[in-house]
Amino acid sequence: MFTLGFKFLCSRRKWTILIVLALCLIISSVLSIFTASEAIRAALMEKSYLQYGKNSGVLVGIEKSKSEINKEVKNIGEFQLIDWIPLENSNSATIGWMDKGAVDLSKIKVMEGRLPIGKNEVAIESAYLKLFNSSWAIGDMITLDGKEKQWKVKIVGIISNYSSKRYIPFQFQKELAFPNIFISEQYKDKSSKRNYLINYEDGKNTTLKKTENLLAEYDDKGFVNEKLFLEGLRDYDTIRNISIFYQTVILFISIFSISSLFAYFNKSQRRKIGVLKALGIKRMQLYFFYFSQTFILFFSGLILAVPLNYVFKFLIINKSFKEGISTYQNQTYTFSICWILFLFFMVLFLSFWEIFRSRNLSIKMLINGVEKIPIVNILINKNIKRFEIKQLTRQLFLFPKQFILTVAMISLSILILLFSVIFQKETEGIWDIDEYYYLNSQEVYGFDTQDNLPILLRKGLTFSEQQVTNLKILPGVQYVEKNPFMVDVIPLITSQQKTKDITQWLDNQGEIITYNQKWIVPNVKYEIIDKEEFSQLFPEDDYKAFRGKIMIFVPNKDGRKDANLNNLKGETIEFIKQEKHEGKLQKIKEQFEVYSVNNETYVKQINNKNKISYDGFTIIFDKDTMQNSKLFNGYMELGIFLDTNITENELKKIDDYVNQMIATVPGSLLQNIPEFIQNDTKITSLLGFLAKFSFIITFLLTVTSMFIIVFSKYQLQKKEWGIYLSLGMSKRKLYYFLTSEMVVYCLIAALMSFIIIFLYLMGAVLTFPLSYYLYYYLLVIIYMSLLLIVGSFIIYKIVINQTVYNMLREVE
């Protein structure tokens, strides 16, 4: 039967090739979306591990031994801090050890040398080595002045920078940090409590749940690695959800397409089946015959799909998450096998269904190909008089279900593409940022409140004035936007100083609070400027006259000026700051005379193109005064603007410097803005590309199905068309009828999708103009028209080669 099935397929080469190509396209498209998404997820997870550590959580101050914890968690590592070295700006370098499990979970890389294994050996994190002494090298004997003791040690290794990117909540920052200077485990303090890195390798959500449950068992003595889950693996589940959605779309439309292909393929094979039945073939032999044909078709499509799958997979990864890796996981193989088996059995079912449907048909009916005429055609013949309209309507409604399904599938393909593009573009938005780097010394900080004044739980980590100065003078740096760490500095004003606009500002901030019968001004933006910046902003004023004083900007929203604001000029404003020092609460109070008051938004012109506006209550200090003030401890945020004509070498030096700055500040953040935008839009790029990819595949399958339906109707009505031709109808007119049917399908689908999209766009709040999305709709129409032209050309070739005799001839 395999030989006979193969011969039958060879006798219908064109249809065989068409079905094989369709199967190849369906198999490869779904497999490529799945394998590409899994490769992207695997790469995303590996990248997140390298950046934030592989540990799903940390247990802090636990009395149980590692072997006891190991019964609950398989992947575990122990680490301990032994000493620390004070640095400037409240920073410190920690000295500690990690066992092999902790090193593996931390994804620590040794750049040079090795980790310490004996006494008096250290491996130092690269940034801290440069901070201590850039001339130190492996093999050098050095002395480190720790808080607990002096360390005379030998450098045996240099560690790649890792600690600044590791997550530690502010409530644990006093008692916990990751080592910057590694010593051997021989220094282990057995009397102190233990810290453990833990990880469950059970998928993102299961791992997170198990980690939270374990922390609950230990009374929340520890924390979840939130940076790993919320930042590194933010898109991990979304990638799979997008993948499943587009796989489902292709699968849904593929079922319709394959059903149409095999319905006509098997229907036109009925005559040969009738002949086989006449020759005495049994029903079970027929089933085996159809199985052999299905196997040959499917296996041929599968072989072609293998290389095409790799091509599609490469395109998907390259157009979105370029770091996608090609390693296959067990679930990838499992899904691939399940998908192939599902599609094979679906195709086999369609073939067997034809045998089941024709089980009661006689041999004569099979050979003659008798079909039941739908009732709707009888109604059309009675109610429509004009021949052209009647004939086109009969063609459309010869198979009413196929007509509705075809229109629905075309509309669905168009809508999925357009809605995906809208979602992609609106999510991405319009990035209009000229900053190249953004630095934050402390993403998270906590504070208590006493007497309505904030008290930081831990002294803020900052960038020093010297670091900022060194950064500003680097070639290629155009401007550095600075935000001082003064979140705990509060301005106080008297009742007489509370003008109309200041009162309005206080009202808008919520609850109005006081301290020592003075009004607290909340949410103030502080700015510190030097002589050069002062001259650029206020060229007509004298910087010397400004020193030791402040400028105030109170923006007015309604455009009406507050005449009483000028009365503040020459007044004294008090600033207060509370901080804990060695367990005692200290109050720092300083007073500043008001140099000027402006009833407008504070605007800084960076260059001819860029400017920065502050819409809030803004107070400006001079740099010289603040360097000696206890209110100012350093800068929390830096925004770096670069020259437009910067060289590659200048950019590298700037990049090295900012990375060195950030590496010695734990819990800090560095964003390369162009890179951040690219990473932030990767998920929407994946969405957009999969939408376009799925549209091309599904629309191609749908149009192919539409062509098959139109052609099968033509074959079914061939005798009727032959009569029309014998009565004088031209073949060109016959071709116009068949082409018009396809055009009607597409026009109805295009109109339906346009109405839905247009109504949605009219009701939505859009970032991009309406014309932007109508442009995409126009591209869809162009693509649809091209496929129609190809389909109509094929039909023309078929019609032009048919003779009236062949169309009227009865098969005996």
N, C-alpha and C positions, 0 to 999 in steps of 0.2 A: 504493500500500500504506500510505503514511502516513495517508491519509484514512480508509482502512478500519480501520487500527489505532486511530486516534483515536476513531472511532465505536464500536468494540468497548469501548474504555475508558470512553466516556461512557455506554454501556449498563450498565456496572457501576460507577456513580459512587462508591458507598460503599467498595468494595474499592480502587478507584483512589486515593481520598483517603487511605485507611489506608496503602497502600504508599508514596505520596508523602510522607506525614508521617513514616513510619518511615525512609525514605531521608534525609529532611531532618534528622531527629534524629541519625542515624548520622554523616552527613557533617559536620554542624556540631559535634557533640561531640568527634570526633577532631581536627578542624581547630582548634577553639578551645583544646583542651589543648595542642596543638603550638605554635600561634601565641602563646598566652599564655606558655608556658614560654620560648620564644625571646625574647619581648619582655622577660620578667623577667631572663633571662640577659644580654641586651644592656644593660639598665639597671643590673644588678649590676656588670657590667664597667666601665661608664662611671663609676659611683659609686666603684668601687675605684681607678680611674685618678685620680680627683680627690683621693682620700684618701691613696693610697700612691704615686702616680706611675705613668706608663704604661710606664716602663722595666722590662724583664724582668730586667735585670742591670746591673752596673757593672764596667767594667774600670778598674783602679787602677794608676797608675805605668807606663804603656805607652810604649815608645819610638816605635812606629809612628805615622805621621801619620793624620789623620782620613780622608784620601782612600784610604789603604791599607786601613784597617779597613772603609771603606765598600764595598769589593769583596766582603767577607764578610757584612756586615750592611747592609741598606738603610736602616733607621731608626736613626740614630746622632746623638748630640749630645755636644759637648765642654764641659767646665767646668774651672775651676782656682781654687784658693784662693791669694790673694796675701798676706793679712795677717789678724790676728785681734786682738780687744779683750778683755782679761781682765774677767770679771764675778765676782760673789760666788758662793760655794758651788761652786767649781771649774768654773763655767760660763764660756763665752766666746761672743762674737759674731764670726762669720767674715766676712771681706771677700773677695769673689771675683767672677768673671764666668761667664756661660753664653752659648753661642751660641744661635741660633734653634732648632736641633734639640734642644738640651738643655732650653730653656724649654718647648718643645712637649711633650717627653716627661715633663717634671716637672709638667705641667698647672698651671703658675704663672699666677695671675690678678693683673692689675694693678687694684687697687681705685681708685686715683686717679693721674692723671698718666701717665707712660710709663716704659719701661726706659731706662737711660742709653745714649747713643750717642757721647758725646764725653768728653774728659778732664774731670776734676773734677766729674763728675756721679754721683749715687748714687740708687738706689731702695732703700728700707729696708723690711724685713718689719714688718708692723703692730705686733706685740707688742714687737719690739725698739725701734721708734720710741717707743712709750709708756714703755718701760723707760729709755731714754736721757733723753728730755725730752718729756712729753706735749704741750707747747706748740709743738713743731716742726711746721712745715707745708711744703707744696710751695712751692718758690721761696726758702726760707731758706738762707743760707750758714752752714754749721756746721763745727766742728772735731772730728775723731774721733782719739783717741789710740791708735793701733795699736801692736802689739808691735814692728813693723819700722820704722814711720814715722808721722808725724802727717799726717792727711788733712784738707785744707781743701777742702770740696766743697759743691756745691749739691744740695739735695733736688729731684729731678725726678719721683719716683714713690713710691707706697706699695704694697707687695706684700701680698696676703692671706697669713695664716699657713700655712705648709706644712712647714717643715723638721723640726718635732718629730715628725711622723708618718712621716718617711722612714726607711727601714731601713738601718742600717750595723752590721755585726757588730763585736763589741768588739775583735777583733784588728786592725780597720782604723780604729778610732776615734781613734788617735793621729795618723794621717796624713791622714785624710779627714773632710770634713764638707760639707754643702751650704751655699751662701752665704746669709747673713742680710742682708748689705749688698751690693747689686749695684753693680758698677762696669762700665765699658764694656770691650769686648774689646781695646781699644787698650792696656790694661795687661798684655796677655798676656806671660808669661815664656817665651820660646822655648827657653831653656836647660834648663828643668825637664821632667820627664816628664809625660805627659798622662793625664787621666781622661776616660772616656767612658761615657755612658748608652747602652744598646743595647736594641733591642726587635725581636722577630720577630712579625709579625702572622699567625700560623698556627694560632690556637686555643691554648687553655691548655696542654694536655699537650705538643703539638708545640713550642710556643714554649719551654716549660721545658726540654725535652730539648735543643733546639738551643742554648739559652743555656748549659747545663751543658757541652755539647761544646765550645763556643767558649772557655769559661773553662779547660777542660782543655788546649786548644791553647796558651793563654798561661800555663801552669803555675799555674793557679788564682790569678792576679793579679787578683782581683776577687771578686764574689759575686753570687748570685741574689737578686732582690728578694723575699725570703721573706714579708714582710708582705703583698705583693700576692697571692701564690699561696696562702699558708696561712691568711690571715685574710680579705682582701678577696674572693678567688675560692674560698673554702672550699666553698661550696654550689654552685658553677658546674656541675660535672659531676653532682652529686646531683639537681639540678633536672631535667636532661635524663633521667637514669635513671628518676626518678619518673614523668616525662611519658611515656616509652616504655612503662613498665609498665602504666599505666592506658589508654594508647592500645591496647596489645596486648589487654588485658582486654575493652575495648569492641569491638575488632575481632573477637575470638574469639566473643563472644556475638552480635555483629551477624551473623556468617556463619550461625550457627544460626537466628537470627530471620528473616533475609532468605530463607534456604533454606525455612523453614516457610511464610512468606508466599507466595513464588513457587511452591512446590510445590502449595499449594492453589489459588492463582490460576490456574496453568496447567492443573492437573488439572480444575478446574471449567470450563475453557474448551475441553476436549477435544470436547464435543458440537459446538461451533461450528466447530472445526477439521475434524471429521468432515463437517459440511455443506459446508465449503469444498472438501474433497477430493472430495466427491461432485459438486461443480460443476466439477471438473477443474483445480483449482489445483495447480501443480507444487511439488516440495519446496523448491527454491531460493526460490520466491516465499513459501513458508511461513517460511523463515529470514529473509527481508527483512521479512515481516509482524511477526515476533517482535522483530526489530531495531528497527523503527519504534515498537512499543509500549514496549520497554525504553528507547529514547532519550527518548520523551515523558515517561515516568515519572521517569527519572533527571534529566532536565533540569529538570523541574518541582520535584523535590526539591532540586536544586542551587540554583535561584533562591531558594527559601524558606530555604535553609540560610545564605545570605550574611548577611542581617541577624541571624539567630539566632546565627551564629558570633560576631558582634561583642558580642552580649548576654552569651553564655557567657564570652567572653574577658574582658570587663569584670568579671564576677563573680569569675572565678578570680584575676585580678590584685588586685582590691579586697579579697579575703578573705585574701590572703597578703602578697605583695611589692607594696605599693601604688605603689612607684616604677617599676613596669613601663612601658616606653615603647612607642609604637605603630609605630615604624619597622620596616619589613619588610626582611629581608635576603634575599640570593639563595637561600639554602638553604630559607627559608620558602616562597618561591614554588615551588621545585623539589619540596619535600615535598608541598605542597598539590596540585600537578598530578599527581604520582605517586599520591597517595592517591585522588584523584577518578578517575583512569584505572583504578586497581586495582579500586575498587568497581564502576565501570561494567562492566568486563570480567567481574567475578565475577557480576554480575546478568545480563549477557548470556549467560554460560555456563549459568546456571541455566535461562534461557529456551530456549536451544538444546538443552540436555540433554533437555528435555521432548519436543522433536521427535525427537531421537535415540532416546529410550526407546519412543516410540509408532510408530516407523518400520514395525514388523511387524504392528501392529494393523490389523484390517480397519475399513472405514468403519462397519459395524454395531457393532463393539466400541467404537469411539470415541464413537458417538452414545449407546449404551446405558450407557457408563461402567462396564464390567465390571472388577472388581478381584479379585485373587487373595486368598482368605481365608487368613490365617496359620494354621499348624499348631497353634499354641498355643491358638487358639480352639476347635479340635476337642477338645483335651485338657480344656479348661475345661468344655465342654458335657458331657463324659463323667463327670468327677470331682466336679463341684459340683452339688448338688441344689437348694438353696434359690435361688429365682429372683432375689431382690434382690442376693445376694452374687455369683451367677453373672453377672448382667447388668453389675454394676459392674466385676467382674474382666475381663469380655470387653471393656468399654470401655477399660479401662486398658491391656490388652495387645493391642488391635487393631493398634497400631503399636508393638511392643516397643522399637525403637531410639529412637523419639521420646519414649517414656515415660522411658527411662533418661536421655536427653539433657536433657529438660526438668527432671527432678529435679536432675541434676548442675549445670545452669546456674543454677537458683534457689539451690542450696547454695553454688555458687561466688560468686555475687553477695553473699550474706549473709556468707560467710567473709572475703571481701576487705574488705568494709566493717569488720567487727568487728576483724580483725587489724590493719587500718590505724589504727583508733581506738586500739587497745591500744598499738601502736608509737608513735603520736603522743603519747599522754598519758604513757606511761612515759618517753619521751625528754625531754619537757618537764619532767617531775617537778613537784614542788610548791615554788614559790619563796616562801620566807618570809624576805625580806631587807628590813630597814628603812633601810639605807643608801641615800642618793640619789646620791652621787657616790663613785667610787673613783679615786684618783690614785696613780700609781707613777712615781717620778722616773727609774727605770732598769730596764727590763724584763730586760735581759741585761747581765751583768757576768762577767768572768773573773778567775781568780786562780791563782797558782802556790803551791807549798808548800815551805817551807824550815824544817827543824827541827820538823816537824809543825805549823807555824803557817802560816795562809793569808796571801798577799800579793796584794793587788789589782793587776791589770795596769794599771789606770787609776783614778785617784782618783774615788770615787763622786760622781755628780751627785745633789744633794739639794734639798729644799725647806727654806728657812731658818726659823729660829724666829720671825723677824719676820713672814714670810709667813703662817705658821700663826696667829700672834696676830691679825694683821689679818683673817684668815678667820674666826676664832672670834667676833670682835665684830660681824660683819655681821648685820644684822637678819634673822631667819628661820633662822639656824644654831643648832641645838639642841646639837650635840656634834660634836667632831672627834676621831676615833680616829687615833692617831699611832703609826707604827712607825719608830724611829730606824734610820739606816743604820749598823749596827754589826756587819755580817756578818764583819768581820775582827778583831773584839774577842773575845778568848778569856779566860774565867775559869780560874784555876789553883787547885787545892786540894791540901793536904798529905794524907798518909796518915791522920793523926789526924782530919782533917775529913771523911773519907770514911765516912759513916754507911751504914746498911743500905739506906735508900731511895735515897740518892745512888749507891751501888754498883749497885743495881738499874737506875737510870736509865742509868748508863754501860754496863752489860751490854746493855741493850735497844738502844743506839745502834750496836752493832756492835763493831768493833775498838777496844779500849781503848788510848789513846795518852798519852804523857807529854811533858813539856818541863822540863828541868832538875830531874828527879826529883820533879816535881809532876804531878798528874793534870789532864789537859785535859777540861773539861766541854763537850761539843759540843751543837749545836742548842739553844742557850739563847735564849729570848724575852726581849728587853729592853723595859722600859717606863720612860718619863720622865714624872713628874707634877709639877704645880705645887702651890702651897699650897691652892688651891680644890679641886682634884681630891683631894688628900690628905685634906682635911676631909670630903669627901663619902664617901670610901672608908673612912676610919678616924677617925670623929668624936671618939673618946675619946683619940686620941693627939695629941702636940705636934709640929707641923711643924718647929719650930726644933731640937728634939731629934733629928729625923730627918735634917736637912741634913748632907751630907757622908758619909752612911751608906747602906746598902742594905737592902732587904727581899728575902727569898728565899721562893719558893713551890715546894715539891716535892710534886706530887700523889701520892696513895697510891691504887693501883688496887684492892687487896684489902680496903680498909677498916680495916686494922690500922695503928695509929700507930707512928711511929719515935721512940721515947723519946729517943734520942741526938741528934736534930735540934736540940733546944733548947740543947744544949751549944755549938752554933755561935754563939749570941748573944754578942756582944762580941768574937768572933774576927775576924781580918783576912783578907780575900780579895784576892788579887792579880789584876789584869787586865793583859793584854799585847796590844799591837797592833804589827804590823810594816808599814811602808810605804816605798815608794821615793821619794826626794826628790833630784832632779837626778842620777839614776843611782846614788845611794848608798842603802843599806838602813839604815833607822832603826827602833829599837825604842822604843816608848812604854809605860812601865809605871806603873800607878797602883794604890794600895791603898785599900780601903774597909772600914770596920768594919761588921759585921753588926748591924743594928738589931733585926731580928726574923726568925724562921724559922717558916714555916707549912706544915704537912703536909697541904695541901689544894690544890684548884684555885683559881687566881686568878680572881675574878669581879668585873666592874665593872657596876654598875647604872646604865644610861644614863638611864632614866626609869622611871615606874611600870610600863611595858610591856616595855621592852627591856633586855637585859643581855648582856654579852660575857664568854665564858669562855675561859680559856687552859689547855689540858690538859697543857701541857708544863712543863719546868723554866723558871721565870720569875724574873727579877731586876729590881727596881724601884730607880731612881735618882731623886734630886730634881732638878728643873729648874735651880735656882740654881747647884748645883755643876757640872752637866754643861755649862752654857753656857761655863764657863771650862776645861773639860776637853778635852784633845787626843784623847780617845777618841771624842768626839761631833762629827760634822761636819754634822748636819742630819737631816731625816726623808726616808725612802725611800717610805713608803706613808701615804696619808691616806684615812680613811673619813669621809664627811660625812653627818651625820644632820640632817634639817630639821624645823622645827616643823610640826605637823599643820595649823595654820591660817595657813600662810605665804601672803602675797599674791603676785600675779603680778609686781608691780614688784620685790619683794624677791627672788623667784626669779631674775629677769633679772639683777639686780645680782650675785647669787652666781654665776650661770652665766658672766657676763662675767669675774668675778674668777678663777674656776678655769681658764677658758680662757686667760686672760692668764698665769697661773702656769705652765701646762703648755706654752704655745707657745714659751717661751724655754729649754726643757730638751729637747735632742735625744734621741731614743730613749725618750721618756716615754710614758705611757699615761693617758688620761682615759676613764673609763666613766661615762656617765649610766646608772645601774642600771635604772630603768624602761625607758629606751630600749634598753639592752643586752638586757634580757629580751625585749622586743618583737622585736628583730632576731634574737636567738638562737632564738626560736620561730617565725620566719617559715617556715623550711623544713618544720617539723612542721605548721604551719598550712596550708601548701600541700598536704602529704600528706593531712591530715584532710579538707580541702575537696574535693580530687580524689577521695578515697575516697567521700565522700557523693555527690558529683556523678556519679561513675561508677556507684555503686549505683543511684541514681534512674534513670539512663538504661538501664543493663543490666537492671534488674529490670522496668522498664516494657516493654522489648523482649521479655524472657523471658515475662512474663505475657501480653503480646499474642500471642506465639507459642503459648503454652499455650492461649489462647482459640481461636486459629485451628485448632490440632490437635483440640481438643474439638469445635469446630463442624464441621470436615471429617469427623470420625468420625460426627457426627450426620447430615450430608448423605449420607455413604456408607451409613448404616443407616436412612435416612429411611423406606424401604418397611417395614422391620422395625418401626420405631417406630409407623408408621401401623397396622400389624396389631395391635400392642399397644393402641393407642388405640381401634381398632374393637372390640376384645374387652373394653373397659371400663376400661382404665387412664386415669387423669385426666392432664390436661396438667401439673398441678402436680407429680404424681409424676415425669413425664418431666423436668420442670425440676429436680427434686431430684436425679435421677440425674446429669444433666449438671453441675450445680453440685458434687455430691459428688465427681465425678471431679477437678475443679479443686482442691477442698479436700484431697483425698488427695495430689495432687502437692505442694502447699505444706506439708502436715503432715509428709510424709516428708523433704522438703528441710530444713524447720525443725528436725526431730528430729536429722537427721544433722549439721547445722551446730552445733546446741547441744551434742551429745556431743563433737565435736572441740574446740570453744571451751572447754567446761567442763574437759575433760581437760588442755588447755594451761594454763588459768588455775590449776588446782589444783597443777600442777607448777612454775609460774613464781614468781619472787620479784617481788612487785608493790608499787608505790608507792601505788597507789589500791586501795581495798577491792574485793572480788569483786562486791559489789552494784552498784558504779559501772558496771561493764561489763555486768552483767545488765540494767541500765536501758536501755542502748543496744540490747541484744537485744530487749527489750520494745518499743522504738520500731520496730524492724524488723518485728516481728510485727504491730504496729498498721498500719504502712504497707502490709504485705502484705494484711492483712484489708480495708483500704479498696479496694485494687485488685481484690480478689476480689468485693467487694460490687458494684463497677462492672461487672465482667465478668459476674457472675450476673444483674444487672439487664438487660444487653444480651441475654443468652441468654433470659431470661424474655420479653422483648419479641418475640424471634424465634419462640419456641415458641408463645406465645399467639396469634400471628397466622397460624399454620399450620393449615390444615384437613386433616382425615383424607383427603379426596378428593385434595388436592394431593400428599399424602405417598404415596398408593398409586398415583397415576396414572403409567402408563408413557409415556415419550416416544417417539413414532413418527417 
